[in-house]
């Protein structure tokens, strides 16, 4: 069992399932005392059981609604009361509704922004004073490759996650602003932006291994596979540990190279061949660089 987070107290929001459940298990295995929360009582209790059965230290408040400031305050005070302070806050809790921009009801747009963007600010607002009192810490936001500034934020440039992608883009910008604001207090603020991650909720979207649906999801990155919660936990442990003490205001994209390729995935050999044939003549002759490019291209 590693101990990269030995002696640290980590508040992780949304620990009921998926990535945050893995975060709770992995952070506890690395020596952190974990305080979780979720609005779903059944799944939150299951995560608590799994962490404790694995020998980890964990407390969890459920049901807990982070849209209510009093509840966020209660969560942070509980961490301080039980474990003496807060060293790490991982803002992972999220809820969204899907629709294309011109079809989305206002209520669904507001719901998605509140439950994807605003709750992270609320949690940070109530955790930061305790971290300042502690002498510093690390705040990590769950971003998304959907928040990148190209395309629609979803495979195939579909706009189904319109409001979510807008919210996640704002999360990334918020983290940078908070890194600036909290830097004087020795609090680092960073973002982990996942690409497609196979979670129980994501399974219907990402399909089975070898399926056409899975291929449609992974062809947009450079690694050629789907991501898993442990990929995100690896990044979270690093940013929560002292190993990343010189890193703040950073958006760590854990996306298999989706962003690096501009969402285009592996090089398109057919397109490259066509382009090579079109431009190869003037690109391969040194003397032609003395000719104005417009003349070479026939414009």
DRENNUMI-66431 format. One record per residue: x, y, z of N, C-alpha, C in turn; residue number from 0; residue in one letter. Coordinates in pm, whole numbers, plus 50000, padded with zeros to 5 digits. Atoms other than C-alpha are relative to their C-alpha. Last residue first. Example, Ala and Ser with C-alpha at 12.3 -4.5 7.8 and 13.67 -1.06 7.14 Angstrom:
# residues 2
 n.east n.north  n.up ca.east ca.north ca.up c.east c.north  c.up  nr rest
  49918   49881 49994   51367    49894 50714  49923   50109 50073   1    S
  50089   49881 50000   51230    49550 50780  50090   50120 50000   0    A
***
This chain:
# residues 299
 n.east n.north  n.up ca.east ca.north ca.up c.east c.north  c.up  nr rest
  50099   49898 49963   49649    53231 44314  50039   50135 49944 298    X
  50083   49959 50112   49832    52953 44134  49896   50102 50033 297    X
  50132   50060 49986   49967    52780 44442  49904   50042 49890 296    X
  49985   50145 50004   50328    52853 44345  49862   49933 50003 295    X
  49971   50039 50137   50242    53213 44263  50010   49850 49986 294    X
  50120   49981 50081   50071    53267 44597  50022   49958 49855 293    X
  50089   50114 49983   50368    53113 44775  49875   50014 49916 292    X
  50113   49970 49911   50602    53377 44633  49901   49884 50004 291    X
  50116   49954 50077   50898    53205 44466  49887   50032 50095 290    X
  49971   49861 50037   51220    53185 44667  49884   50061 49921 289    X
  50034   49915 49886   51080    52876 44840  50030   50146 49971 288    X
  50133   49944 50016   51082    52716 44494  49959   50085 50120 287    X
  49997   49877 50078   51458    52674 44507  49864   50065 49989 286    X
  49954   49885 49922   51435    52425 44791  49989   50130 49922 285    X
  49899   49933 50082   51223    52177 44594  50041   50129 50070 284    X
  49879   50082 50007   51034    51930 44818  50111   50065 49918 283    X
  49940   50019 49868   50757    52159 44942  50134   49927 49991 282    X
  49927   49881 49958   50682    52289 44593  50063   49985 50139 281    X
  49915   49940 50103   50601    51957 44434  50077   50120 50050 280    X
  49865   50058 50002   50473    51783 44749  50093   50066 49902 279    X
  49900   49901 49962   50179    52019 44788  50143   49949 49988 278    X
  50031   49864 50042   49895    51840 44609  50115   50097 50028 277    X
  49998   49992 50146   50032    51485 44625  49980   50144 49953 276    X
  49861   50016 50047   50115    51521 44992  50010   50016 49849 275    X
  49931   49873 49975   49765    51658 45059  50144   49992 49952 274    X
  50055   49901 50092   49598    51358 44895  50074   50133 50015 273    X
  49954   50034 50135   49825    51114 45078  49953   50102 49898 272    X
  49859   49963 50010   49765    51289 45410  50053   49972 49860 271    X
  49993   49854 50015   49388    51270 45363  50144   50044 49983 270    X
  50058   49966 50130   49409    50894 45302  50008   50150 49975 269    X
  49904   50031 50106   49649    50839 45593  49947   50037 49862 268    X
  50082   50057 50106   49425    51018 45842  50089   49976 49879 267    X
  49990   49940 50132   49654    51078 46141  49918   49924 49896 266    X
  49880   50037 50075   49519    50925 46463  50004   50071 49864 265    X
  49946   50134 49984   49252    51109 46659  50126   49978 49918 264    X
  49995   50069 50129   49083    51419 46518  50055   49858 50011 263    X
  50117   50086 50013   48969    51564 46850  49997   49921 49870 262    X
  50112   49916 50039   49224    51841 46812  49872   49923 49982 261    X
  50032   50025 50140   49494    51575 46818  49889   50090 49949 260    X
  49878   49982 50079   49647    51706 47140  49974   49981 49851 259    X
  49979   49858 50023   49298    51743 47287  50121   50023 49911 258    X
  50113   49942 50075   49213    51376 47243  50027   50146 49966 257    X
  49955   49921 50114   49559    51258 47349  49888   50058 49916 256    X
  49946   50086 50106   49444    50973 47571  50046   50076 49877 255    X
  50095   50021 50109   49224    51213 47768  50052   49913 49887 254    X
  49981   50146 49995   49378    51285 48104  49902   49941 49899 253    X
  50093   50073 50087   49411    51659 48043  50036   49851 50000 252    X
  49937   50126 50040   49583    51828 48336  49899   49917 49922 251    X
  50106   50091 50043   49456    52187 48355  50065   49874 49944 250    X
  49977   50087 50117   49711    52386 48553  49878   49913 49973 249    X
  50063   49936 50115   49662    52686 48782  50010   49918 49873 248    X
  50130   49941 49968   49910    52538 49027  49947   50072 49877 247    X
  50098   49995 50107   50214    52311 49006  49870   50061 50052 246    X
  49963   49887 50086   50529    52348 49216  49902   50018 49884 245    X
  49997   49875 49922   50403    52133 49506  50036   50123 49917 244    X
  50043   49894 50093   50308    51853 49267  50005   50137 50064 243    X
  49925   50016 50124   50500    51577 49448  49968   50112 49900 242    X
  49895   49900 50001   50351    51711 49773  50088   49989 49876 241    X
  49880   50029 49923   50044    51505 49699  50100   50114 49993 240    X
  50028   49986 49858   49696    51611 49590  50123   49985 50087 239    X
  50029   49859 49972   49803    51676 49232  49967   50024 50147 238    X
  49883   49915 50027   49973    51335 49208  49973   50145 50038 237    X
  49904   50027 49893   49686    51151 49377  50124   50088 49982 236    X
  50046   49936 49877   49439    51318 49142  50096   49980 50116 235    X
  49976   49856 50012   49634    51222 48830  49963   50072 50129 234    X
  49855   49981 50006   49649    50856 48932  50035   50148 49994 233    X
  49949   50007 49863   49281    50872 49034  50152   50019 50003 232    X
  50028   49871 49937   49190    50987 48683  50055   50003 50142 231    X
  49920   49901 50072   49357    50689 48516  49983   50139 50062 230    X
  49865   50001 49944   49210    50468 48790  50092   50097 49927 229    X
  49988   49915 49881   48863    50575 48679  50138   50004 50062 228    X
  50061   50065 49884   48916    50420 48335  50020   50088 50123 227    X
  49938   49977 49870   48988    50569 47992  49924   49930 50111 226    X
  50082   49920 49911   48884    50419 47659  50077   50023 50129 225    X
  50080   50073 49902   49148    50297 47422  49915   50097 50078 224    X
  50075   50110 50057   49330    50403 47107  49926   49914 50099 223    X
  49961   50119 49926   49600    50615 47267  49926   49877 49949 222    X
  49876   50054 50055   49581    50899 47017  50046   49872 50067 221    X
  49880   49974 49921   49221    51010 47071  50121   49929 49938 220    X
  49967   49858 49994   48919    51059 46843  50122   50028 50087 219    X
  49925   49962 50120   48898    50692 46741  50042   50146 50001 218    X
  49855   49999 49980   48809    50602 47100  50078   50046 49877 217    X
  49955   49920 49887   48440    50697 47104  50153   50012 50006 216    X
  50036   49860 50025   48333    50581 46759  50051   50090 50111 215    X
  49908   49948 50100   48524    50256 46816  49973   50148 49972 214    X
  49871   49978 49934   48330    50197 47137  50101   50058 49901 213    X
  50014   49885 49912   48000    50247 46952  50133   50031 50070 212    X
  49994   49881 50084   48104    50011 46674  49992   50126 50084 211    X
  50124   49959 50063   48172    49744 46935  50020   50124 49914 210    X
  50015   50055 50133   48512    49591 47003  49874   50042 49927 209    X
  49874   50010 50073   48499    49653 47378  49977   49932 49866 208    X
  49911   50111 49964   48140    49719 47479  50127   50005 49918 207    X
  50011   50130 50064   47969    50055 47445  50099   49896 50049 206    X
  49871   50039 50056   48078    50405 47540  50002   49860 49939 205    X
  49954   49905 50100   47738    50565 47596  50124   49950 49927 204    X
  50091   49999 50115   47571    50273 47773  50044   50093 49888 203    X
  49998   50123 50078   47885    50225 47989  49902   50000 49882 202    X
  49953   49979 50136   47910    50588 48098  49992   49878 49910 201    X
  50091   49910 50070   47695    50561 48409  50038   50014 49853 200    X
  50133   50063 50015   47879    50251 48531  49901   50088 49924 199    X
  50063   50011 49869   48208    50427 48456  49867   49929 49982 198    X
  50097   50108 49983   48433    50399 48151  49957   49990 50146 197    X
  49960   50089 49892   48602    50736 48109  49890   49896 50021 196    X
  50099   50104 49970   48582    50943 47789  50053   49900 50102 195    X
  50069   50034 50123   48834    51228 47823  49893   49898 50033 194    X
  50004   50132 50062   48911    51350 48170  49946   50005 49857 193    X
  50102   50006 50105   49008    51703 48266  50001   49864 49932 192    X
  49980   50124 50075   49191    51718 48599  49885   49989 49900 191    X
  50113   50069 50062   49202    52077 48719  50049   49869 49940 190    X
  49979   50060 50131   49438    52260 48953  49874   49928 49954 189    X
  50128   50035 50062   49433    52491 49254  50028   49950 49859 188    X
  49989   50023 50145   49729    52524 49491  49864   49958 49946 187    X
  50099   50096 50049   49675    52674 49834  50014   49992 49850 186    X
  49935   50129 50023   49982    52840 49983  49900   49889 49966 185    X
  50028   50083 49882   49772    53129 50121  50058   49859 49986 184    X
  49933   49943 49883   49923    53378 49874  49978   49921 50129 183    X
  49856   50021 49999   49819    53138 49596  50070   50059 50121 182    X
  49962   50078 49882   49452    53149 49689  50150   49973 50009 181    X
  50054   49944 49876   49340    53429 49457  50057   49930 50123 180    X
  49944   49867 49979   49561    53331 49165  49959   50056 50135 179    X
  49857   50022 49977   49477    52962 49187  50069   50133 50029 178    X
  49982   50037 49859   49113    53066 49227  50146   49972 50033 177    X
  50025   49881 49918   49116    53249 48894  50023   49971 50148 176    X
  49887   49911 50022   49277    52948 48724  49985   50127 50084 175    X
  49886   50054 49928   49021    52715 48881  50123   50089 49985 174    X
  50016   49969 49859   48736    52934 48762  50120   49953 50080 173    X
  49967   49857 49982   48860    52918 48402  49990   50039 50148 172    X
  49857   49984 50026   48865    52538 48411  50042   50144 50023 171    X
  49927   50060 49888   48523    52524 48575  50150   50021 49983 170    X
  50001   49901 49891   48389    52767 48312  50072   49947 50124 169    X
  49908   49895 50042   48490    52528 48035  50011   50107 50108 168    X
  49864   50050 49975   48320    52255 48234  50106   50098 49952 167    X
  49971   49998 49857   47996    52454 48249  50143   49955 50028 166    X
  49989   49860 49959   47991    52526 47875  50040   50008 50147 165    X
  49872   49952 50052   48065    52160 47802  50021   50146 50035 164    X
  49890   50061 49923   47782    52052 48032  50134   50052 49953 163    X
  49996   49928 49873   47535    52293 47871  50114   49949 50087 162    X
  49980   49855 50013   47613    52163 47521  50016   50069 50135 161    X
  49954   49959 49867   47642    51792 47604  50028   50151 50003 160    X
  50087   50051 49894   47425    51673 47313  50040   50050 50139 159    X
  50021   49895 49900   47603    51901 47065  49915   49955 50118 158    X
  50140   49989 49963   47754    51634 46843  49984   50097 50115 157    X
  50044   49861 49996   48103    51706 46720  49850   50014 50021 156    X
  50071   49972 50124   48147    51337 46638  49954   50142 49987 155    X
  49956   50078 50115   48235    51270 46999  49915   50031 49877 154    X
  50047   50138 49997   48140    51549 47237  50044   49930 49871 153    X
  49977   50061 49869   48278    51887 47339  49956   49856 50008 152    X
  50121   49993 49919   48127    52076 47047  50020   49948 50141 151    X
  50108   50095 50022   48451    52148 46868  49884   50019 50096 150    X
  50017   50039 50140   48743    52339 47011  49884   49901 49992 149    X
  50050   49893 50088   48801    52534 47331  50007   49961 49852 148    X
  49893   49947 50086   48825    52242 47569  49941   50097 49898 147    X
  49981   49859 49977   48541    52207 47821  50112   50061 49918 146    X
  50114   49928 50059   48429    51873 47682  50013   50150 50019 145    X
  49955   49964 50134   48780    51750 47770  49886   50069 49924 144    X
  50037   50096 50104   48643    51765 48118  50060   50046 49870 143    X
  50036   49936 50125   48708    51942 48446  49949   49896 49902 142    X
  50025   50091 50111   48698    51779 48786  49956   50082 49881 141    X
  50132   49998 50063   48844    52043 49015  49994   49892 49892 140    X
  50004   50060 50133   49137    51987 49248  49857   50003 49950 139    X
  50137   50012 50048   49217    52199 49551  50003   49950 49857 138    X
  50018   50023 50144   49551    52145 49723  49852   49984 49970 137    X
  50065   50122 50044   49659    52269 50063  49989   49994 49849 136    X
  49993   50027 50144   49783    52559 50269  49929   49872 49964 135    X
  49873   49955 50055   49865    52661 50626  50017   49971 49853 134    X
  49910   50116 49999   49592    52466 50808  50139   50038 49945 133    X
  49964   50022 49859   49407    52790 50883  50101   49887 50013 132    X
  49915   49886 49963   49416    52866 50511  50048   49984 50144 131    X
  49870   50028 50059   49282    52517 50443  50098   50112 50031 130    X
  49938   50105 49918   48995    52575 50686  50139   49965 49947 129    X
  49960   49945 49871   48913    52906 50518  50067   49898 50091 128    X
  49879   49919 50003   48930    52736 50175  50037   50060 50136 127    X
  49881   50076 49962   48676    52461 50243  50121   50089 50018 126    X
  50011   50042 49860   48362    52677 50253  50117   49914 50046 125    X
  50023   49885 49912   48427    52877 49938  50000   49960 50146 124    X
  49871   49933 49982   48569    52569 49767  49989   50117 50097 123    X
  49916   50087 49917   48247    52375 49821  50133   50066 50030 122    X
  50056   50000 49864   48038    52666 49691  50087   49916 50093 121    X
  49968   49872 49937   48265    52712 49388  49950   50003 50144 120    X
  49856   50003 49975   48242    52343 49304  50048   50129 50066 119    X
  49975   50077 49878   47864    52354 49348  50149   49991 50032 118    X
  50020   49922 49878   47838    52638 49097  50034   49921 50125 117    X
  49909   49888 49975   47994    52462 48799  49984   50057 50141 116    X
  49870   50031 50057   47843    52119 48736  50103   50106 50032 115    X
  49951   50127 49947   47527    52119 48948  50132   49954 49939 114    X
  49996   50002 49854   47441    52485 48901  50070   49876 50052 113    X
  49899   49907 49954   47539    52494 48534  50012   49998 50153 112    X
  49867   50052 50034   47345    52176 48461  50110   50093 50047 111    X
  49971   50116 49915   47031    52288 48646  50142   49951 49976 110    X
  49968   49949 49867   47037    52628 48474  50038   49887 50095 109    X
  49874   49929 50012   47050    52464 48130  50046   50050 50138 108    X
  49897   50102 50010   46777    52218 48227  50139   50063 49986 107    X
  49985   50065 49871   46551    52498 48351  50110   49895 49998 106    X
  49922   49914 49911   46609    52701 48036  50026   49931 50134 105    X
  50078   49908 49917   46479    52416 47823  50091   50079 50093 104    X
  49990   50015 49855   46730    52272 47574  49911   50099 50074 103    X
  50109   50084 49951   46623    52242 47211  49995   49993 50152 102    X
  50128   49936 50033   46826    52523 47056  49880   49920 50048 101    X
  50018   49862 49953   47147    52419 47234  49862   50059 49974 100    X
  49932   49908 50091   47116    52041 47189  49962   50144 50035  99    X
  50085   49957 50111   47005    51848 47493  50083   50091 49912  98    X
  49949   49994 50137   47154    51672 47794  49894   50048 49902  97    X
  50109   50039 50090   47096    51726 48163  50045   50028 49857  96    X
  50023   49927 50124   47380    51732 48413  49874   49951 49931  95    X
  50122   50052 50060   47484    51636 48766  49971   50085 49876  94    X
  50053   49939 50122   47828    51671 48918  49867   49937 49964  93    X
  50145   50015 50012   48030    51594 49229  49947   50077 49879  92    X
  50036   50095 50105   48407    51583 49165  49849   49989 49977  91    X
  50137   49967 50041   48547    51878 49357  49960   49910 49882  90    X
  50020   50044 50138   48856    51722 49515  49853   50021 49965  89    X
  50141   50001 50041   48950    51918 49825  49994   49957 49855  88    X
  50033   50021 50142   49283    51836 49984  49849   50011 49984  87    X
  49880   49979 50082   49446    51942 50312  49970   49995 49851  86    X
  50018   50040 50140   49142    51986 50538  50128   50034 49924  85    X
  49974   49899 50103   49154    52002 50917  49971   49946 49863  84    X
  49915   49891 49958   49144    51812 51248  50030   50106 49896  83    X
  49859   50025 50035   49019    51471 51135  50093   50118 50026  82    X
  49961   50141 49987   48670    51446 51287  50151   49982 49982  81    X
  50034   50055 49869   48583    51808 51363  50055   49859 50017  80    X
  49915   49938 49898   48768    51947 51063  49974   49939 50137  79    X
  49863   50044 50025   48608    51704 50819  50094   50055 50107  78    X
  49991   50139 49956   48268    51768 50976  50142   49946 49981  77    X
  49986   49999 49854   48318    52142 50941  50011   49857 50056  76    X
  49863   49958 49967   48380    52094 50570  50022   50002 50150  75    X
  49903   50099 50044   48064    51890 50518  50141   50037 50043  74    X
  50008   50114 49907   47848    52122 50728  50102   49893 49964  73    X
  49933   49960 49876   47966    52422 50526  50001   49886 50100  72    X
  49857   49999 50031   47867    52247 50205  50081   50038 50124  71    X
  49958   50140 50008   47528    52170 50359  50148   49989 49966  70    X
  49994   50050 49863   47475    52531 50466  50048   49856 50003  69    X
  49875   49958 49936   47566    52642 50116  50013   49946 50142  68    X
  50035   49926 49878   47286    52436 49963  50127   50036 50075  67    X
  50056   49873 50048   47373    52334 49605  49957   50088 50117  66    X
  49900   49893 50003   47601    52078 49768  49948   50129 49940  65    X
  50024   49924 50122   47307    51852 49861  50092   50121 49998  64    X
  49950   49865 49985   47406    51590 50119  49992   50071 49865  63    X
  49995   49922 50124   47232    51257 50168  50047   50142 50028  62    X
  50099   50025 50104   47468    51147 50298  49864   49984 50063  61    X
  50129   49942 49967   47778    51251 50490  49905   49979 49883  60    X
  50081   49958 50114   48082    51025 50464  49867   50055 50050  59    X
  50129   49954 49952   48376    50943 50690  49919   50042 49878  58    X
  50096   49918 50074   48672    50742 50571  49879   50032 50084  57    X
  50072   49912 49907   48990    50579 50696  49907   50089 49920  56    X
  49983   49856 50009   49103    50292 50475  49919   50075 50104  55    X
  49907   49952 49898   49142    49924 50563  50022   50150 49999  54    X
  49864   50006 50056   48990    49782 50244  50104   50053 50099  53    X
  49964   50141 50009   48670    49711 50438  50141   49981 49944  52    X
  49969   50050 49866   48660    50078 50533  50039   49853 49999  51    X
  49876   49937 49952   48685    50195 50174  50039   49943 50136  50    X
  49887   50052 50077   48427    49946 50046  50133   50057 50051  49    X
  49973   50139 49960   48177    50025 50323  50125   49946 49930  48    X
  49948   49997 49863   48200    50399 50263  50037   49861 50047  47    X
  49861   49954 50010   48153    50343 49892  50065   50003 50137  46    X
  49923   50109 50058   47841    50135 49961  50147   50039 49985  45    X
  49974   50098 49894   47700    50399 50197  50084   49884 49948  44    X
  49901   49941 49910   47737    50662 49925  50036   49902 50112  43    X
  49869   50015 50062   47559    50435 49676  50110   50060 50087  42    X
  49964   50141 50019   47257    50389 49901  50141   49986 49942  41    X
  49966   50068 49876   47231    50745 50033  50055   49859 49976  40    X
  50059   50134 50005   47242    50924 49697  50046   49920 50122  39    X
  50143   49981 49982   47308    51296 49749  49926   49867 50004  38    X
  50079   50026 50121   47673    51224 49802  49854   50023 50033  37    X
  50140   49961 49991   47951    51302 50047  49931   49961 49870  36    X
  50078   49998 50123   48305    51199 50122  49860   50052 50025  35    X
  50136   49961 49966   48561    51264 50393  49923   50015 49869  34    X
  50093   49951 50101   48883    51073 50339  49867   50039 50062  33    X
  50129   50014 49932   49177    51028 50575  49898   50070 49911  32    X
  50084   49885 49965   49467    50994 50334  49881   49958 50085  31    X
  49979   49950 49866   49718    50708 50348  49915   50118 50041  30    X
  49875   49923 49996   49764    50617 49983  50020   50069 50135  29    X
  49891   50096 50011   49498    50345 50014  50136   50068 50005  28    X
  49988   50068 49870   49257    50613 50137  50114   49900 49998  27    X
  49945   49902 49905   49325    50823 49827  50019   49935 50137  26    X
  49858   49982 50028   49276    50515 49605  50065   50101 50096  25    X
  49926   50123 49973   48944    50407 49754  50150   50021 49985  24    X
  50006   50027 49856   48802    50759 49769  50082   49877 50036  23    X
  49916   49902 49931   48920    50840 49416  50003   49972 50150  22    X
  49861   50043 50020   48768    50515 49288  50097   50096 50068  21    X
  49984   50120 49918   48434    50613 49439  50143   49948 49990  20    X
  49979   49958 49861   48478    50960 49292  50009   49882 50095  19    X
  49864   49953 49976   48529    50820 48942  50024   50033 50146  18    X
  49919   49952 50111   48207    50622 48936  50140   50042 50041  17    X
  49965   50101 50100   47998    50591 49251  50099   50059 49901  16    X
  50094   50111 50011   47860    50760 49560  50039   49893 49901  15    X
  49932   50129 49988   48169    50970 49629  49908   49880 49982  14    X
  50065   50091 50095   48016    51290 49494  50053   49859 50003  13    X
  50145   49988 50016   48255    51525 49671  49948   49902 49895  12    X
  50032   50036 50139   48601    51430 49794  49849   50004 49986  11    X
  50145   49995 50022   48737    51592 50111  49976   49975 49851  10    X
  50052   49971 50134   49094    51478 50170  49849   49997 50000   9    X
  50145   50014 49994   49276    51491 50503  49943   50047 49867   8    X
  50083   49897 50062   49651    51435 50470  49851   49966 50017   7    X
  50021   49886 49911   49872    51239 50709  49911   50108 49945   6    X
  49996   50027 49857   50002    50999 50445  49983   50129 50080   5    X
  50088   49900 49938   49903    51106 50095  49994   49982 50151   4    X
  49968   49869 50057   50187    50930 49909  49915   50113 50059   3    X
  50033   49901 49897   50153    50630 50138  50034   50141 49952   2    X
  49924   49877 50006   50145    50336 49898  49956   50098 50107   1    X
  50085   49880 50000   50000    50000 50000  50088   50124 50000   0    X
***
